[in-house]
Structures are given as C-alpha cells and as structure tokens.
Amino acid sequence: MNSTLITALGLMLVLEGLLPLLLPQAWRETFKRMVALKDGQLRSVGLLSVVGGLVLIWLSR
C-alpha cells in the first residue's frame, strides 16, 4: 500500500478518535442524533463529507 494512503488512513483514525476521547458525552449525543436521521438525511451528510474531503484533497495539491 502507498505510504501516503496509510498516513491518510492513520490521520483519519486519529481525528475520528479525538471527539470520543475528549468529549464522550457530546459524541454520544451527536451519535444519537445521527441514528435518528432518515436515510436521505444520512446520505446528504455522507455526500457533504465526501465532497468536503475531495475539495480538501484538491486544495492540498
């Protein structure tokens, strides 16, 4: 695997782990709200995340 991809995956895990590590109650409440969303709303959140990530990758090059 490309070392850049491994680094990116590691950074993603670090960033995703910060909120439950530092603010577990806020993370739990946010997760509960996400579970309550309808499928279309969750897809919108996912789409925004993908587009935001692609924009950040594009801007970094």
C-alpha positions as CSV (number, residue, x, y, z in Angstrom):
1,M,0.0,0.0,0.0
2,N,1.1,3.5,-0.7
3,S,2.7,5.2,2.4
4,T,0.6,8.3,1.7
5,L,-2.6,6.3,1.8
6,I,-1.6,4.6,5.0
7,T,-0.7,8.0,6.5
8,A,-4.1,9.4,5.4
9,L,-5.9,6.5,7.0
10,G,-4.0,6.9,10.2
11,L,-4.7,10.6,10.4
12,M,-8.4,9.9,9.8
13,L,-8.5,7.4,12.7
14,V,-6.7,9.9,14.9
15,L,-9.2,12.7,14.0
16,E,-12.2,10.4,14.4
17,G,-11.0,9.2,17.8
18,L,-10.5,12.7,19.3
19,L,-14.1,13.5,20.0
20,P,-15.0,10.3,21.8
21,L,-11.7,10.6,23.7
22,L,-12.1,14.2,24.8
23,L,-15.9,14.7,24.9
24,P,-17.6,11.3,25.2
25,Q,-20.9,12.7,26.2
26,A,-21.1,15.2,23.3
27,W,-20.0,12.4,20.9
28,R,-22.7,10.1,22.3
29,E,-25.4,12.8,21.9
30,T,-24.3,13.5,18.3
31,F,-24.3,9.8,17.5
32,K,-27.9,9.5,18.9
33,R,-29.0,12.4,16.7
34,M,-27.3,10.8,13.6
35,V,-29.1,7.5,14.3
36,A,-32.4,9.3,14.4
37,L,-31.9,10.8,10.9
38,K,-33.8,9.4,7.9
39,D,-31.9,7.6,5.2
40,G,-31.9,10.6,2.8
41,Q,-30.6,12.9,5.5
42,L,-27.8,10.5,6.3
43,R,-26.9,10.2,2.6
44,S,-26.8,14.0,2.5
45,V,-24.3,14.1,5.4
46,G,-22.2,11.4,3.7
47,L,-22.3,13.3,0.4
48,L,-21.2,16.5,2.1
49,S,-18.4,14.7,3.8
50,V,-17.2,13.1,0.6
51,V,-17.3,16.4,-1.3
52,G,-15.6,18.2,1.5
53,G,-12.8,15.7,1.6
54,L,-12.4,15.8,-2.1
55,V,-12.2,19.6,-2.0
56,L,-9.5,19.4,0.7
57,I,-7.5,16.9,-1.3
58,W,-7.8,19.1,-4.4
59,L,-6.7,22.2,-2.5
60,S,-3.7,20.4,-1.0
61,R,-2.3,19.6,-4.4
